[in-house]
Amino acid sequence: GLTCGRDDNSSVSVMYRPPFAFRGGTLREVVVDVSGEHLHDEQKERQTVMARQ
């Protein structure tokens, strides 16, 4: 899911220790634009299918 102002899970490095809460301001508006072209990752899709079997 989408998290705004805080990241509790998906670390990109072992040096990254959540939660890294947003500090120093207020999120007044968040806009997520999903109107563009969808990315299609065939390799990821194959991995998902294989993992389900």
N, CA, C and O atoms as CSV, one atom per row, in Angstrom:
chain,resi,resn,atom,element,x,y,z
A,1,GLY,N,N,0.799,-1.178,0.000
A,1,GLY,CA,C,0.000,0.000,0.000
A,1,GLY,C,C,0.849,1.250,0.000
A,1,GLY,O,O,2.078,1.189,0.025
A,2,LEU,N,N,0.205,2.331,-0.027
A,2,LEU,CA,C,0.851,3.636,-0.064
A,2,LEU,C,C,0.926,4.211,1.338
A,2,LEU,O,O,-0.062,4.220,2.072
A,3,THR,N,N,2.101,4.688,1.701
A,3,THR,CA,C,2.301,5.316,2.998
A,3,THR,C,C,2.842,6.718,2.769
A,3,THR,O,O,3.773,6.897,1.984
A,4,CYS,N,N,2.284,7.702,3.430
A,4,CYS,CA,C,2.737,9.087,3.282
A,4,CYS,C,C,3.282,9.591,4.604
A,4,CYS,O,O,2.595,9.559,5.625
A,5,GLY,N,N,4.528,10.058,4.576
A,5,GLY,CA,C,5.113,10.651,5.766
A,5,GLY,C,C,5.790,9.664,6.696
A,5,GLY,O,O,6.328,10.062,7.729
A,6,ARG,N,N,5.773,8.392,6.354
A,6,ARG,CA,C,6.373,7.375,7.208
A,6,ARG,C,C,6.598,6.115,6.373
A,6,ARG,O,O,5.777,5.769,5.523
A,7,ASP,N,N,7.716,5.433,6.623
A,7,ASP,CA,C,8.001,4.184,5.922
A,7,ASP,C,C,8.325,3.127,6.954
A,7,ASP,O,O,9.346,3.218,7.636
A,8,ASP,N,N,7.480,2.135,7.079
A,8,ASP,CA,C,7.652,1.113,8.103
A,8,ASP,C,C,8.258,-0.186,7.599
A,8,ASP,O,O,8.707,-0.993,8.413
A,9,ASN,N,N,8.290,-0.421,6.307
A,9,ASN,CA,C,8.662,-1.749,5.837
A,9,ASN,C,C,9.833,-1.804,4.882
A,9,ASN,O,O,10.955,-2.096,5.295
A,10,SER,N,N,9.597,-1.536,3.642
A,10,SER,CA,C,10.506,-1.901,2.564
A,10,SER,C,C,11.814,-1.120,2.568
A,10,SER,O,O,11.919,-0.058,1.954
A,11,SER,N,N,12.795,-1.652,3.258
A,11,SER,CA,C,14.095,-0.991,3.308
A,11,SER,C,C,14.880,-1.294,2.038
A,11,SER,O,O,14.742,-2.368,1.451
A,12,VAL,N,N,15.693,-0.351,1.627
A,12,VAL,CA,C,16.517,-0.519,0.440
A,12,VAL,C,C,17.935,-0.927,0.800
A,12,VAL,O,O,18.744,-1.204,-0.086
A,13,SER,N,N,18.241,-0.966,2.076
A,13,SER,CA,C,19.575,-1.313,2.553
A,13,SER,C,C,19.475,-1.806,3.991
A,13,SER,O,O,18.549,-1.435,4.711
A,14,VAL,N,N,20.423,-2.641,4.411
A,14,VAL,CA,C,20.435,-3.085,5.809
A,14,VAL,C,C,20.756,-1.926,6.746
A,14,VAL,O,O,20.501,-2.005,7.948
A,15,MET,N,N,21.317,-0.847,6.192
A,15,MET,CA,C,21.633,0.335,6.997
A,15,MET,C,C,20.388,1.185,7.256
A,15,MET,O,O,20.405,2.063,8.119
A,16,TYR,N,N,19.333,0.934,6.529
A,16,TYR,CA,C,18.081,1.684,6.658
A,16,TYR,C,C,17.249,1.038,7.750
A,16,TYR,O,O,16.871,-0.128,7.643
A,17,ARG,N,N,16.969,1.780,8.781
A,17,ARG,CA,C,16.189,1.256,9.894
A,17,ARG,C,C,14.904,2.059,10.053
A,17,ARG,O,O,14.943,3.198,10.518
A,18,PRO,N,N,13.776,1.485,9.676
A,18,PRO,CA,C,12.513,2.195,9.842
A,18,PRO,C,C,12.126,2.292,11.303
A,18,PRO,O,O,12.691,1.548,12.105
A,19,PRO,N,N,11.231,3.128,11.699
A,19,PRO,CA,C,10.500,4.033,10.817
A,19,PRO,C,C,11.230,5.358,10.662
A,19,PRO,O,O,11.730,5.920,11.636
A,20,PHE,N,N,11.286,5.839,9.467
A,20,PHE,CA,C,11.825,7.163,9.208
A,20,PHE,C,C,10.646,8.095,8.986
A,20,PHE,O,O,10.231,8.333,7.851
A,21,ALA,N,N,10.125,8.606,10.054
A,21,ALA,CA,C,8.956,9.487,9.967
A,21,ALA,C,C,9.357,10.843,9.404
A,21,ALA,O,O,10.438,11.353,9.697
A,22,PHE,N,N,8.484,11.414,8.602
A,22,PHE,CA,C,8.682,12.759,8.078
A,22,PHE,C,C,8.592,13.741,9.231
A,22,PHE,O,O,7.638,13.708,10.009
A,23,ARG,N,N,9.583,14.616,9.342
A,23,ARG,CA,C,9.596,15.611,10.416
A,23,ARG,C,C,9.868,16.989,9.823
A,23,ARG,O,O,10.516,17.111,8.783
A,24,GLY,N,N,9.381,17.993,10.473
A,24,GLY,CA,C,9.692,19.342,10.043
A,24,GLY,C,C,8.638,19.982,9.164
A,24,GLY,O,O,8.931,20.943,8.453
A,25,GLY,N,N,7.431,19.478,9.196
A,25,GLY,CA,C,6.394,20.080,8.372
A,25,GLY,C,C,5.106,19.296,8.452
A,25,GLY,O,O,4.974,18.353,9.231
A,26,THR,N,N,4.171,19.700,7.642
A,26,THR,CA,C,2.872,19.049,7.582
A,26,THR,C,C,2.560,18.721,6.135
A,26,THR,O,O,2.677,19.576,5.257
A,27,LEU,N,N,2.164,17.482,5.890
A,27,LEU,CA,C,1.711,17.116,4.553
A,27,LEU,C,C,0.288,17.627,4.402
A,27,LEU,O,O,-0.631,17.121,5.047
A,28,ARG,N,N,0.109,18.613,3.567
A,28,ARG,CA,C,-1.219,19.190,3.373
A,28,ARG,C,C,-1.932,18.575,2.170
A,28,ARG,O,O,-3.161,18.574,2.098
A,29,GLU,N,N,-1.155,18.058,1.238
A,29,GLU,CA,C,-1.761,17.458,0.055
A,29,GLU,C,C,-0.783,16.451,-0.532
A,29,GLU,O,O,0.423,16.692,-0.584
A,30,VAL,N,N,-1.313,15.339,-0.967
A,30,VAL,CA,C,-0.526,14.323,-1.665
A,30,VAL,C,C,-1.295,13.964,-2.925
A,30,VAL,O,O,-2.481,13.639,-2.868
A,31,VAL,N,N,-0.615,14.025,-4.059
A,31,VAL,CA,C,-1.250,13.708,-5.332
A,31,VAL,C,C,-0.540,12.499,-5.929
A,31,VAL,O,O,0.679,12.508,-6.102
A,32,VAL,N,N,-1.301,11.474,-6.239
A,32,VAL,CA,C,-0.762,10.282,-6.889
A,32,VAL,C,C,-1.400,10.199,-8.266
A,32,VAL,O,O,-2.609,10.004,-8.392
A,33,ASP,N,N,-0.583,10.347,-9.291
A,33,ASP,CA,C,-1.079,10.336,-10.664
A,33,ASP,C,C,-0.806,8.966,-11.281
A,33,ASP,O,O,0.344,8.613,-11.544
A,34,VAL,N,N,-1.854,8.211,-11.504
A,34,VAL,CA,C,-1.713,6.888,-12.107
A,34,VAL,C,C,-2.306,6.856,-13.517
A,34,VAL,O,O,-2.678,5.797,-14.022
A,35,SER,N,N,-2.385,8.014,-14.133
A,35,SER,CA,C,-3.022,8.101,-15.445
A,35,SER,C,C,-2.086,7.746,-16.596
A,35,SER,O,O,-2.542,7.568,-17.726
A,36,GLY,N,N,-0.802,7.643,-16.332
A,36,GLY,CA,C,0.152,7.352,-17.399
A,36,GLY,C,C,0.136,5.889,-17.809
A,36,GLY,O,O,-0.691,5.105,-17.342
A,37,GLU,N,N,1.067,5.533,-18.689
A,37,GLU,CA,C,1.182,4.159,-19.156
A,37,GLU,C,C,1.588,3.240,-18.017
A,37,GLU,O,O,2.416,3.595,-17.179
A,38,HIS,N,N,0.999,2.065,-17.999
A,38,HIS,CA,C,1.355,1.076,-16.995
A,38,HIS,C,C,2.636,0.375,-17.428
A,38,HIS,O,O,2.814,0.052,-18.602
A,39,LEU,N,N,3.516,0.145,-16.475
A,39,LEU,CA,C,4.731,-0.604,-16.764
A,39,LEU,C,C,4.413,-2.086,-16.691
A,39,LEU,O,O,3.686,-2.534,-15.804
A,40,HIS,N,N,4.953,-2.832,-17.615
A,40,HIS,CA,C,4.714,-4.272,-17.650
A,40,HIS,C,C,6.068,-4.967,-17.541
A,40,HIS,O,O,6.867,-4.921,-18.476
A,41,ASP,N,N,6.325,-5.601,-16.421
A,41,ASP,CA,C,7.585,-6.297,-16.173
A,41,ASP,C,C,7.354,-7.792,-16.384
A,41,ASP,O,O,6.888,-8.491,-15.485
A,42,GLU,N,N,7.687,-8.272,-17.584
A,42,GLU,CA,C,7.420,-9.670,-17.916
A,42,GLU,C,C,8.188,-10.629,-17.015
A,42,GLU,O,O,7.653,-11.666,-16.623
A,43,GLN,N,N,9.420,-10.302,-16.686
A,43,GLN,CA,C,10.211,-11.177,-15.822
A,43,GLN,C,C,9.573,-11.293,-14.440
A,43,GLN,O,O,9.475,-12.389,-13.887
A,44,LYS,N,N,9.147,-10.182,-13.892
A,44,LYS,CA,C,8.495,-10.187,-12.582
A,44,LYS,C,C,7.195,-10.988,-12.634
A,44,LYS,O,O,6.869,-11.721,-11.700
A,45,GLU,N,N,6.470,-10.840,-13.719
A,45,GLU,CA,C,5.221,-11.580,-13.877
A,45,GLU,C,C,5.489,-13.088,-13.927
A,45,GLU,O,O,4.761,-13.866,-13.310
A,46,ARG,N,N,6.530,-13.503,-14.658
A,46,ARG,CA,C,6.885,-14.929,-14.715
A,46,ARG,C,C,7.283,-15.450,-13.341
A,46,ARG,O,O,6.899,-16.556,-12.958
A,47,GLN,N,N,8.053,-14.655,-12.597
A,47,GLN,CA,C,8.469,-15.062,-11.252
A,47,GLN,C,C,7.256,-15.248,-10.349
A,47,GLN,O,O,7.202,-16.188,-9.557
A,48,THR,N,N,6.296,-14.361,-10.470
A,48,THR,CA,C,5.086,-14.455,-9.653
A,48,THR,C,C,4.303,-15.715,-9.993
A,48,THR,O,O,3.828,-16.415,-9.099
A,49,VAL,N,N,4.166,-16.003,-11.282
A,49,VAL,CA,C,3.446,-17.202,-11.708
A,49,VAL,C,C,4.154,-18.452,-11.199
A,49,VAL,O,O,3.504,-19.370,-10.701
A,50,MET,N,N,5.471,-18.496,-11.318
A,50,MET,CA,C,6.235,-19.666,-10.866
A,50,MET,C,C,6.140,-19.838,-9.353
A,50,MET,O,O,6.073,-20.965,-8.864
A,51,ALA,N,N,6.133,-18.751,-8.620
A,51,ALA,CA,C,6.060,-18.822,-7.157
A,51,ALA,C,C,4.714,-19.369,-6.694
A,51,ALA,O,O,4.622,-19.985,-5.633
A,52,ARG,N,N,3.682,-19.145,-7.483
A,52,ARG,CA,C,2.341,-19.608,-7.111
A,52,ARG,C,C,2.132,-21.091,-7.411
A,52,ARG,O,O,1.201,-21.704,-6.890
A,53,GLN,N,N,2.991,-21.669,-8.246
A,53,GLN,CA,C,2.819,-23.081,-8.626
A,53,GLN,C,C,3.388,-24.017,-7.591
A,53,GLN,O,O,3.325,-25.235,-7.759
